[in-house]
Amino acid sequence: MDLNAWRRLLKEEPEQAEAQMAALRADPEGLHALARALLQDSDPDLRAWACRILVEIPDATSIPELLDALEDPDPAVRAAAAWAFGVRPWKEGADLAISALQRHLEDAPWVAWVAAEALARYGEAALEVLKESLRHPHPQVRVLAARALARIASPQSIPALMAALEDPSLLVRHFAEEGLKRLWEGQWVWL
């Protein structure tokens, strides 16, 4: 299928496009070429679709394109790139992805929320940047970091979550409490 046919399919028949992508999984090079072409499109919806396509590539070769998409001028494309990093938390390039996602905790609220969700999917590998983000001056960043730490529920985050109980933001305190509650609930031994 040529690029114009893909553009039409993605815009007009997204369910059919998903089915076609499934058929292309056996050709990761073809998927990668399609995604690269769509990332150059003037239509932000098609650039966002490119991020969705990049998730289908089984190795980490799509990380550079996703990192570039995280810097797209359109917030929907940045959110799609952050989503892609969360759907497939690649071990190779994890440090690059985590660092890039952390910077987007200050982005538009929707992009920041998706970036925080993706960071939570990296689990223990994202703990340090999330603990650091709990000290950020912007409350949105602290709220999202506390929420992600609560979702990860790692004992290593206990000191940071305890300190966050003193945060001026009610939401930061709420998520710190939730995270600590999740951690402590796991510590009970029932007789």
C-alpha positions, -999 to +999 in steps of 0.1 A: +000+000+000+014+034-009+018+064+015-013+082+002-034+051+007-022+048+042-030+085+049-065+080+036-069+048+056-056+063+088-078+093+085-110+077+073-109+041+085-088+038+116-101+003+125-091-010+091-057+007+095-052-012+128-059-044+110-035-035+082-008-027+108-013-061+124-006-077+090+026-056+086+041-068+119+060-094+099+077-065+081+092-042+107+113-024+081+081-016+062+064-003+094+094+018+102+095+033+068+058+041+070+062+057+104+092+078+093+072+091+063+042+099+085+064+118+110+072+142+082+035+149+074+020+183+080-010+167+096-005+162+134-030+134+135-009+114+110+023+122+130+005+109+161-004+077+142+033+074+133+040+070+171+013+043+173+030+025+144+064+027+160+051+007+189+047-023+166+085-024+158+099-052+180+133-038+187+145-004+200+153+011+165+122+034+168+135+051+199+152+080+180+119+088+161+099+087+193+123+110+211+120+134+182+082+131+183+083+140+220+096+174+208+068+179+181+051+213+182+017+197+185+007+184+220-013+155+205+019+142+189+039+146+220+012+128+240+012+099+214+050+096+217+048+095+255+021+069+252+043+048+229+071+049+255+046+037+281+031+010+260+066-004+252+090+005+280+122-005+261+151-016+282+176-004+257+174+034+257+155+034+290+176+062+304+171+084+274+133+077+274+130+084+312+149+116+310+129+128+280+096+118+297+106+136+329+111+169+309+075+165+297+060+165+332+061+203+327+043+201+293+006+208+286-015+190+312-026+161+289+009+155+276+023+157+312-002+132+324+006+107+297+044+112+303+038+104+340+019+073+332+047+062+309+073+068+336+053+047+360+055+018+335+093+020+337+090+011+374+121+010+394+142+024+366+122+057+369+124+060+406+153+085+408+138+110+383+104+107+400+118+113+434+138+143+420+105+156+404+089+156+438+111+186+446+102+205+414+088+241+419+058+235+397+029+217+415+018+198+384+052+181+382+051+172+419+015+159+417+023+137+387+056+124+402+038+115+435+010+097+415+036+078+395+055+068+426+023+057+442+016+034+412+051+019+413+048+013+450+085+006+456+099+005+491+128+026+478+103+055+474+092+056+510+115+084+522+105+106+493+068+099+498+071+106+535+087+139+527+059+146+502+034+144+530+045+179+539+040+193+504+019+225+501-002+208+474-032+188+486-029+165+456+008+158+462+000+149+498-030+127+486-009+107+462+020+104+487-006+089+512-019+066+486+015+053+477+024+048+514-009+031+520-002+007+491+032-001+504+021-006+540-009-028+530+016-051+513+035-054+546+007-069+567+009-105+576-024-122+582-025-150+608 
